[in-house]
Amino acid sequence: MSSLALMRRLWRPQAPTVRHLPELGRAVGIPLLTILVFLFAWSQVAPSIDTSLGQIPGPMAVWQQTQNLWAEHQAERGRAAAFYAREAQRNAERLAQDPTAAITTLTYTGRPTYVDQIVMSLMTLFTGFVLASLVAIPLGIVCGLSTTVNAGINPFIQIFRPVSPLAWLPIVTMMVSATYVSDDPMFAKSFITSAIIVSICSLWPTVINTAMGVSSIDRDLMNVAKVLRLNWTTTLIKVVIPASLPQIFTGLRVSLGVGWMVLIAAEMLAQHPGLGKFVWDEFQNGSSDSLGRIMVAVFTAGIIGFLLDRMMMRVHRLVDYRAACGRQSDCRLRLQSGRS
């Protein structure tokens, strides 16, 4: 039972609260106590550690840098709004003097803020994740249905799966530079490089879990499809994919987490705007605030990773075929109704 569900249950007027206090303590009290102990230990140990950039910042210093980064974002948004307001005023004055004047729209080119770089990291992550899923799910299905294909693909999976993103980066960078040549590119090369690295490193969990899910489908379901003489496409849509969805989403959940971890390193080296580049720039900056800002980025990456995992878990539960169908007999009834 989740903490939120437990608290709702406890705070209903008719619910007895005393009986559930131990459960509430385990669900809420222990995590809260652990966090408080961690913050206290951090605040005590941090001042005793000196680095080339100064002392390790404590919780209050990190919180102060969080507020500073948000204030910088608000200030940058204000400058952008003022820029577009001045541009609109100039264009209005030109049109008032000459209604036939050609109006050009300029784009504000201020530096990306911390929030902008978080958004850019998420865009890169989901681009790479979608590309990986489009490759991994069909490949996993084919491997699960055919032992011959699985025997041929499995060596490549086992070889490339443990390869570090740092090893892929120079290869992908050279390939993108050689093939993506345009005078007016739609996307920056660093964005494409980072997205491809995320795709390469995150597709393997989805391939493996999809293949396992497909290969472990109840033989009775496949036999029912044969008895009903369903063609390959219908069998795939009505039997294979629904029955293997739990395993597929388990793979997608792991792949999304792997992609988020890989992305930070890829952005550092590819110098693509995002959390990884933010950390690298602060490290190179070497100011007294750099360590605090880097720790803000560390906690941001962790919190976003946690939220992404919770999101995938929620989607997993919504599309869980076994939970939706209840029993496999219900699945057979669905097959028969689809046949009729």
C-alpha positions, 0 to 999 in steps of 0.5 A: 500500500502506498503512503498516500493511499495509507494516509487517506485510509487513516484520515477517513472519519470512520477509519480507526487510526490507532490500529494503523499507526505502526503501518503509518510509521513504517510507510512515512515515519521511517523514510522521513527519519532516514532523510533527516538523519542523512541531512544531519550527517551531511551538514556535519561532515561537509564543512570538514572536507576541503577541495580545490573549489572550497568546502563541500556545501551543506544542505542549506548551501545547496538549497541557496544555490537552488533558489539562485538558479531559479532566480536566474531562470526568472530573470532570463525569462524577463529579459526574453519577454522584454526583448520580444516586447521591444521587437513588437513595438519596433515592428508596429512603428515600422508598419505605421510608417510604411504598411508595406514594410517587410517585417522580420522576426528575430529570436532571442539568443540568451543563454539557456537557464538551468530549467531550460537545460533540464527540459533539453535533457528530457527532450533528448532522453525521450527522443532516444528512448522512443527510437530505442523502443521502435527498434527493441520491441519488434526485435524482441518479439521476433526473437521471442517467436523464433528460436533461430532468430534469437540464436543469431541475435543473442551473441550481439546482445551479449557483446554490445550490452555491456559497452560503455556510452563513452566508448560509443561516443567517438564512433557516433560523433564521427558517423553523425559528422560524416552523414548529417551535413546541412547548411541549415540543420533542423537539429544540432549534431550534439543533440543527434549524437546524444540521442543516438547514444541513449538509444544504443545503450538503452535498447538492450533491456527492452529487447531482452525482456520482450523476448522473454515475455513473448517466449514465455506466453502460455502455449494454450493461448497460442494453441487457441489461436491456431485452432481459430486459424488466426493469421499471423497479424491477428495472432500478434495483435490479439495474443502475443503483444497483450500477453507479453505487455507486462514483460515489455513494460518491465524492459521499457522501465529499465531502459528509461532508467538506463537512458537517463543515466547514460544521457548525463555522460553523453551530454558532458562529452558531446557538449549538448545543452542539458544537465550533463553539460551544466555539470561540466561547465560548472566544474570548469568554471571553478567558482565558489558556487560551482560545487553547490550547483553541481550538487543541485544537478545531482539531486535534480537528476536523481529526483527526475529519475525517480519520477520517471520510474514512478511514471513508467510503473504507473503506465505499466499498471494501467496496461497490464494485460493480466490485471485487465483480463484477470484470468487466462480464460478471459483472454481466450474468451476475448480471442473467441469474440474477436474471431466471431 
